[in-house]
Amino acid sequence: DLGGSGKPPPAGLVMTVTFTSGTDMDSVYIDFSSSTTVICILTCVPFTSTPRVATVVQDKSNNLYLFASPNTPTDGKASTIEIAVTGAVDESDITPLLTDMTLQVGSGFFGLTILDGTSNLPDGEAIAVTSRPLLDIDVDSVTTAVVASPA
């Protein structure tokens, strides 16, 4: 928890945010460059080529979303995510939701990318769905990472 007790927060929905109808959603983002930004959700993963962080979120329908750091050297653009899990990957039934997206499955991890050499993963859109909540992500694994777009 953020109060310093050392106890983990309980699992489950923490809040729902509703914006007024006039809100410009293109200008709403998480400021990862701020030292006061703290997010406790599914997992935060480091970019492999920059000192920034991206956030991978799974909703109650098991859709996966990527939120990459905007206004950074990569400007929130990521080409690949790789997530290590401690459980069996083959029990997860991961299905890409984007045309031309490729699922890569390895020993203890999975990756999602578009292999055309120019496309980036969309920020804040569902990119894949899994058959179960991914509660066993190995955040300490060197495999768990977001690859920044070279473009």
N, C-alpha and C positions, 0 to 999 in steps of 0.2 A: 504494500500500500504506500501511498505518498506521504503518510503521516509519520513514517519512520519506525513503525512497530515491527517491521520485518515479516508480517503476515501477508500472504498473498490475498488479493481481492477475490471475492467469490466469482465464480464463472456465471455468465449470463448477460443479458441485456443491461447495460449501464444507463443509457439515455437514448432518447429519440430527439432529434433536432428538427424543428420546423421553421422554414424561412417564409417571410411574407411574400406575397405574389409578385411584388415589385423588385425582389432581390435579383441582382445580376449574378447568376451562378457561375459565370466565367471568371468572376473576380473573387470567388470564395475558394480558399485553399488553406492548407495547413502550412504555417511558416516554419519549416524545419531549420532555417538558419538562426532562429531565435533560441537563446539559451534557456528560455522559460517554457518552451514547448515540451510537453510530456504526453505521450500517448501509451496507454496500456490496453492493447487489443490482441488480436491473434498473434501477430509477430511483426517485428521490425527487422528488416534485413539490410545489410550494408551494400552499397554499390561496390562493384569489384574494381572500378577504375577511378573513383572519386571519394572524398571523405563525406559523402552524403548518405542519407538514409531513405529508404523507401518503405512503405507500409503495405502489407498484404492483409486484406480483410476477407473474412468469410461470413456471409450473411446467414440468416436462419434457414434459407433454402439451399445452403451449401454452395452458393455461387462465390467464386473468388474474384477479388478486385485488386488492382494495383494502384497505389497512390504514390507517385514519384515526386521527389522534391522539386518544386518549381523555383524559378528565379535563381538557379545555380548554374555552374559551368555546363551541365548537361541539359538545363532548362526543363527538367522533369521528363526527359525522354529516356526510355528504357527499351532495350531490344529483346531481352531474355530475363526470365526469372527461373531460378533453380531452388527447390525447397527439399531439404532432407527431412525424412520422417523416421521415427524410431520403430514404428510398426511396419507391417508389410505393405508396400506400395500397391501390390496387386489386389489388395482388399479395398482400395480407395475408388476404383472406377472413375478416373478423371477424364472428363470430356471437354475438349476445347470448344468454345462458343463462337469463335471468329473464323471467317473464311480464310483459308491458307495458313491457319495456325497449326503448328506441329507440336505434338506431345512427345517428349523424350523421357523414357523411363530407364533408370539405372538401378544399381543395387542400393536400395535405401533412399532414393531420391527421385524426383520428377522435375522436368523442366518444360517451360512453355515459351515458344518463340515463333516468329514468322521468318522463314528462311529465304526471303527474296532479296536480302541485303540492304534494303532501304526502309522497310516499314518498322514502326515502333509499336509497342504495346500501348493500347489506349489507356489514358489516365482516368480512373474513376468509373470505368465501365466493366461489366461482368466479362471476364475473359475465359473462364472455365467453370465447370460445375463438378462437384465430387459426390460420391454416393454416401459420404459420411462426414461428420465434422472432423476437421484435421486438428485434433487436440494433441497430437504427438509430434508436432514439428520440432526438429532438433535445431534450435536457434544457435547453438554453439558449434555446429558443424561448419567447416570451411566450404561445404557445398552449398549451404543456404546463402544465396546472394542474388542481387539484381545486377545485370550487366547493362551499363550505360550505353546508349546509342553512340556509335562513332561519328555520326553525322552531326 
